Amino acid sequence: MLDYFEAIVVGAFQGVTELFPVSSLGHSVLLPAVVGGKWARDLSVSTPESPYLAFIVGLHVATAAALLLFFRRDWVRITGGFFSSIRHRRVRTSGERLAWLIVLATIPVGVSGLLLEHLFRTTLGKPLPAAAFLIANGVVLYGGELLRRRAVTAVDAPGAASATDVAADERLSRMSFGRGVLIGSAQVLALLPGISRSGVTMVAGLLRGLSHEDAARFSFLLATPVILAAGVLKIPDLFGPLGAGIHGQVLVGSLASFVSAYLAVRFLTRYFHTRTLTPFALYCVLAGAGALAVLTLR
């Protein structure tokens, strides 16, 4: 049975790793396996009827809540734009365009998640594949940075973007719908444990001409409805047999996840104003290789 210490540690890890480009699912698989013992028995995402799955539902909702709170002004504009677009049957203002960019860019991962999430989690949600995919995630992040440097222009250079939220949303809204869907489709890769949702969408954004700051912002806005939907759709699990006896653990873990996610997104929106994905790429390669070594030599 999941205990409170495990709940707090895993909740805090979830909040950070969901938004840092290092894969929350990969860490959810690897951390218990590397620690071993009771952790490996209690915290398994590949077991179909594991209470750990119900616990993760609460963490997803808490992480999405932290994103909604941090980007609350953006979501007021986006939600208003969506309803004004429906009411007036147009897509004209920046809020309306950004709302439909997010809707259309979320469809590929939404459909793929419904069809493939269970298959990927049960067949690949094991420590060794997760470690290998974490290394692959590091390679993708570093490769994206290398390709970006070759194509970067003065206007897209780090630090060139305006710091205001309204200006950032205005820039994102000028993106074509095709480019937005292409960037959003990269989230499908995050169904693989070890591949980061924020990482692959940032790389896709960078390769389509966005600055680091705007790529990170669009990634977080795209992730919010996906993470929230993933949690809400499975909330009934919390009140069924899977959630029996762990409601307290879910509560404290979700609180830890909310706080760590809020601090993480606050840090990252500032970090990517002037910096790159390279340190995260190095971390993923080293962490994945270290986990592989521990798991194969144990």
VMD Tcl script that draws the C-alpha trace (Angstrom):
set ca {
  {0.00 0.00 0.00}
  {1.24 3.45 -0.96}
  {2.39 5.32 2.18}
  {2.49 9.06 2.88}
  {6.22 9.50 2.43}
  {6.06 7.84 -0.98}
  {3.06 10.02 -1.84}
  {4.86 13.27 -1.01}
  {8.08 12.35 -2.82}
  {6.33 11.04 -5.95}
  {3.91 13.99 -5.95}
  {6.73 16.51 -5.83}
  {8.61 14.63 -8.58}
  {5.47 14.54 -10.73}
  {4.93 18.28 -10.52}
  {8.51 19.06 -11.51}
  {9.09 16.38 -14.14}
  {5.73 16.94 -15.86}
  {6.86 20.46 -16.80}
  {10.63 20.11 -16.96}
  {11.47 18.45 -20.30}
  {12.58 15.21 -18.61}
  {9.41 13.01 -18.68}
  {7.19 12.57 -15.65}
  {6.04 9.11 -16.76}
  {9.63 7.98 -17.23}
  {10.52 9.13 -13.73}
  {7.35 7.56 -12.31}
  {8.57 4.23 -13.70}
  {12.29 4.57 -12.99}
  {12.33 6.08 -9.50}
  {10.58 3.14 -7.78}
  {12.57 0.60 -9.80}
  {15.93 2.16 -8.93}
  {15.04 2.56 -5.23}
  {13.72 -1.01 -5.20}
  {12.14 -2.89 -2.31}
  {8.78 -1.61 -1.11}
  {8.85 1.25 -3.61}
  {9.12 -1.11 -6.56}
  {6.18 -3.15 -5.22}
  {3.94 -0.17 -4.38}
  {4.64 2.07 -7.38}
  {4.16 0.24 -10.66}
  {2.39 1.89 -13.61}
  {2.48 -1.26 -15.75}
  {0.29 -3.29 -13.37}
  {-3.31 -2.98 -14.67}
  {-5.00 -2.84 -11.24}
  {-2.33 -0.97 -9.28}
  {-3.55 1.71 -6.79}
  {-0.58 3.74 -8.05}
  {-2.59 4.47 -11.22}
  {-5.41 6.02 -9.18}
  {-2.83 8.03 -7.25}
  {-1.32 9.42 -10.47}
  {-4.80 10.62 -11.51}
  {-4.85 13.00 -8.57}
  {-1.35 14.23 -9.40}
  {-2.36 15.04 -12.99}
  {-5.33 17.10 -11.84}
  {-3.13 18.98 -9.35}
  {-0.48 19.71 -12.00}
  {-3.12 20.99 -14.42}
  {-4.56 23.17 -11.66}
  {-1.13 24.73 -11.09}
  {-0.82 25.49 -14.81}
  {-4.30 27.01 -14.89}
  {-3.45 29.22 -11.93}
  {-0.15 30.40 -13.38}
  {-1.58 31.09 -16.87}
  {-4.97 32.26 -15.57}
  {-4.92 35.53 -17.53}
  {-4.03 33.68 -20.73}
  {-6.83 31.17 -20.19}
  {-9.34 34.00 -19.63}
  {-8.35 35.40 -23.04}
  {-8.31 31.96 -24.67}
  {-11.66 30.89 -23.24}
  {-13.22 34.24 -24.12}
  {-11.82 33.94 -27.63}
  {-13.24 30.45 -28.04}
  {-16.78 31.46 -27.07}
  {-16.69 34.71 -29.06}
  {-15.55 32.71 -32.10}
  {-18.48 30.33 -31.68}
  {-20.94 33.15 -31.08}
  {-19.84 35.31 -34.02}
  {-18.76 32.41 -36.26}
  {-15.36 33.88 -36.95}
  {-11.67 33.44 -36.16}
  {-10.32 36.96 -36.25}
  {-8.87 38.20 -32.96}
  {-5.67 36.89 -31.36}
  {-7.70 35.25 -28.57}
  {-9.92 33.48 -31.08}
  {-7.00 32.25 -33.16}
  {-5.04 31.04 -30.13}
  {-8.11 29.22 -28.80}
  {-8.55 27.28 -32.05}
  {-4.82 26.66 -32.36}
  {-4.92 24.89 -28.98}
  {-8.12 22.98 -29.82}
  {-6.81 21.70 -33.16}
  {-3.29 20.99 -31.85}
  {-4.73 18.90 -28.98}
  {-6.83 16.58 -31.17}
  {-3.98 14.25 -32.33}
  {-2.73 13.49 -28.81}
  {-6.28 13.22 -27.48}
  {-7.23 10.56 -30.01}
  {-3.90 8.75 -29.69}
  {-4.10 8.77 -25.91}
  {-7.55 7.18 -25.89}
  {-6.44 4.47 -28.33}
  {-2.85 3.77 -27.27}
  {-2.24 4.90 -23.68}
  {-3.12 1.57 -22.05}
  {-1.14 -0.44 -24.61}
  {1.97 1.73 -24.30}
  {1.81 1.87 -20.50}
  {1.39 -1.87 -19.96}
  {3.86 -3.03 -22.63}
  {6.50 -0.28 -22.42}
  {5.87 1.11 -18.93}
  {8.66 -0.98 -17.48}
  {12.02 0.25 -16.15}
  {14.36 -0.84 -18.96}
  {12.30 0.62 -21.85}
  {11.72 3.79 -19.79}
  {15.47 4.23 -19.26}
  {16.14 3.74 -22.97}
  {13.44 6.25 -23.93}
  {14.82 8.75 -21.41}
  {18.19 8.57 -23.18}
  {16.37 9.02 -26.50}
  {14.60 12.06 -25.04}
  {17.97 13.62 -24.25}
  {19.16 12.97 -27.80}
  {15.99 14.60 -29.20}
  {16.43 17.68 -27.00}
  {20.09 18.13 -27.96}
  {19.42 17.40 -31.64}
  {16.67 20.02 -31.63}
  {19.05 22.59 -30.20}
  {21.70 21.81 -32.83}
  {19.22 22.11 -35.68}
  {17.80 25.28 -34.16}
  {21.19 26.97 -34.02}
  {21.70 26.43 -37.73}
  {18.38 28.05 -38.62}
  {18.13 30.75 -35.93}
  {17.66 34.35 -37.01}
  {18.25 37.56 -35.12}
  {14.56 38.09 -34.42}
  {14.21 34.62 -32.90}
  {17.39 34.75 -30.84}
  {17.04 34.11 -27.09}
  {15.96 37.24 -25.25}
  {14.41 38.87 -28.33}
  {10.82 38.06 -27.35}
  {8.70 40.53 -25.42}
  {8.18 39.72 -21.77}
  {4.47 40.62 -21.59}
  {1.87 37.85 -21.55}
  {-0.39 39.67 -24.02}
  {2.46 40.19 -26.50}
  {3.47 36.53 -26.20}
  {-0.09 35.36 -26.89}
  {-0.28 37.74 -29.82}
  {2.87 36.24 -31.33}
  {1.61 32.68 -30.85}
  {-1.75 33.54 -32.42}
  {-0.01 34.52 -35.66}
  {1.17 30.93 -36.09}
  {-0.54 29.05 -38.92}
  {-3.01 26.34 -37.93}
  {-0.93 23.75 -39.78}
  {2.18 24.64 -37.81}
  {0.24 24.58 -34.55}
  {-1.18 21.12 -35.26}
  {2.28 19.85 -36.20}
  {3.73 21.10 -32.90}
  {0.79 19.69 -30.93}
  {1.11 16.32 -32.66}
  {4.57 15.92 -31.13}
  {2.81 15.28 -27.80}
  {1.86 11.82 -29.09}
  {5.48 10.76 -28.54}
  {5.06 11.48 -24.83}
  {2.85 8.39 -24.54}
  {6.19 6.55 -24.49}
  {7.55 6.48 -20.91}
  {10.76 8.51 -20.92}
  {9.77 10.91 -23.69}
  {8.85 14.34 -22.32}
  {5.66 16.09 -23.44}
  {7.07 19.56 -22.86}
  {10.42 18.55 -24.36}
  {9.18 17.22 -27.69}
  {6.68 20.05 -28.16}
  {9.39 22.60 -27.42}
  {11.72 20.97 -29.94}
  {8.91 20.93 -32.52}
  {8.25 24.61 -31.81}
  {11.91 25.54 -32.10}
  {12.21 23.73 -35.43}
  {9.14 25.62 -36.68}
  {10.72 28.98 -35.89}
  {9.56 29.81 -32.36}
  {11.90 31.31 -29.79}
  {12.70 29.25 -26.69}
  {10.41 31.44 -24.61}
  {7.45 31.15 -26.98}
  {8.03 27.44 -27.58}
  {7.94 26.84 -23.82}
  {4.83 28.97 -23.39}
  {2.95 27.20 -26.20}
  {4.06 23.84 -24.80}
  {2.61 24.66 -21.37}
  {-0.64 25.97 -22.83}
  {-0.99 22.82 -24.95}
  {-0.22 20.57 -22.01}
  {-2.85 22.04 -19.70}
  {-6.01 20.60 -21.33}
  {-4.28 17.28 -22.05}
  {-3.06 16.78 -18.47}
  {-6.40 17.94 -17.05}
  {-8.41 15.66 -19.34}
  {-6.16 12.68 -18.54}
  {-6.88 13.21 -14.86}
  {-10.58 14.04 -15.07}
  {-11.40 11.06 -17.31}
  {-9.97 8.70 -14.71}
  {-11.23 10.41 -11.56}
  {-13.83 7.61 -11.10}
  {-10.86 5.31 -10.39}
  {-10.20 7.30 -7.21}
  {-13.64 6.41 -5.88}
  {-13.57 2.78 -6.96}
  {-11.56 -0.22 -5.76}
  {-8.26 1.24 -7.01}
  {-8.61 4.27 -4.76}
  {-9.70 2.39 -1.64}
  {-7.52 3.23 1.34}
  {-5.31 5.84 -0.37}
  {-7.48 8.98 -0.40}
  {-5.26 10.64 2.23}
  {-2.14 9.78 0.26}
  {-3.75 11.15 -2.91}
  {-4.53 14.41 -1.12}
  {-1.02 15.04 0.25}
  {0.62 13.85 -2.98}
  {-1.60 16.16 -5.03}
  {-0.75 19.09 -2.78}
  {2.97 18.37 -3.24}
  {2.45 18.08 -6.98}
  {0.52 21.38 -7.15}
  {3.19 23.32 -5.27}
  {6.13 21.83 -7.18}
  {4.40 22.27 -10.55}
  {3.63 25.93 -9.84}
  {7.23 26.61 -8.81}
  {8.51 24.67 -11.83}
  {6.48 26.60 -14.41}
  {7.38 29.88 -12.74}
  {11.07 28.98 -12.98}
  {10.92 27.65 -16.55}
  {9.09 30.64 -18.06}
  {11.97 32.78 -16.84}
  {14.69 30.26 -17.62}
  {13.75 29.91 -21.29}
  {13.80 33.65 -21.84}
  {17.58 33.40 -22.25}
  {18.58 29.73 -21.99}
  {18.27 26.44 -23.85}
  {17.31 22.76 -23.56}
  {20.93 21.54 -23.50}
  {21.26 21.02 -19.70}
  {18.06 18.95 -19.69}
  {19.34 16.90 -22.62}
  {22.53 16.10 -20.71}
  {20.55 15.18 -17.60}
  {18.27 12.79 -19.51}
  {21.17 10.95 -21.13}
  {23.07 10.60 -17.84}
  {19.99 9.68 -15.78}
  {18.81 7.15 -18.37}
  {22.26 5.58 -18.68}
  {22.65 5.47 -14.91}
  {19.26 3.81 -14.47}
  {20.11 1.25 -17.16}
  {23.37 0.44 -15.40}
  {21.70 0.03 -12.01}
  {18.85 -2.11 -13.36}
  {21.01 -4.41 -15.47}
  {23.74 -4.90 -12.84}
  {21.40 -5.41 -9.88}
}
mol new
graphics top color blue
foreach p $ca { graphics top sphere $p radius 0.5 }
foreach p [lrange $ca 0 end-1] q [lrange $ca 1 end] { graphics top cylinder $p $q radius 0.2 }
display resetview
